[in-house]
Amino acid sequence: MAYQRGSLKKVMKKEGLTWVLRYRVGAREQTPLLVGLVADFPTEDEALLEVDRLGLRVRINCATSGTRR
């Protein structure tokens, strides 16, 4: 099983500009996970620290996420 890091992207939501962690589920489908507002985490490094604090990389790389074996 391959380990994914995902990628961060800024997306405009109703609440404001938001950090989103995107990762692949299938061949082309990218699934987003909300990290937090850009106002709370102004730099990408701070957003990555929040990703680690929330354990989002563990969630996207768990064995039961529907990946092939």
N, C-alpha and C positions, 0 to 999 in steps of 0.2 A: 504494500500500500504506500502510495506517495504522500508526503507531508506537504500541506499547502500553507502558505503564509497569508494569502489573500492580498487585496490591494485596497488602499484607502482612496475615497473620492468625496469631494464636497458636492452635496445635492441640496437644492432648494426645496424645503418642505413648508408646510403651513406654519410651523413653529419658528422657522428661520433657516439659515444656512446650517446644514447638518453634516457631520462626518458619517460616512457609510463604509463598512467593510464588505467588500465584494469577494465572493469565492465561487468556484465552479462546482456544480453538482453533476451535470452530464457533460456531453461534448461541447455544447455551446451555452447552456443556461447558466447565468450568473445570478446567484442568490445574495441579496443585500441583508446585512445586519446593522441596525442603528447603533452608533457608538456614543454620540452626544453632539451638542451644539458647538459650532465653531467659536461662538462667544465664550464658552466654557473651556475649550481646548484650542487656543488660537494657532498653534503650530502642529505640524504633522507628527513631530516627536512626542508631544503631549498626548495627541490622539492615540498613538501607538502604545504609550504607557497605559492609557485607559483600556485599550483592547486587551493588554496583558492582565490588568487588574480585574477586568470582568471575566477573563478566561474564555474569550471568544474563539481563540485559536484551538483550544482544547475541544470546544463544541464542534467546530467545522472539521476536525480531524478524528472524531470519535469513530469507533469501528461500526457503529450502527447507523451511520449517516447515509446508507444506501449505496456504498461504493462496491465495486466488483472485488472479488477475492481470488 
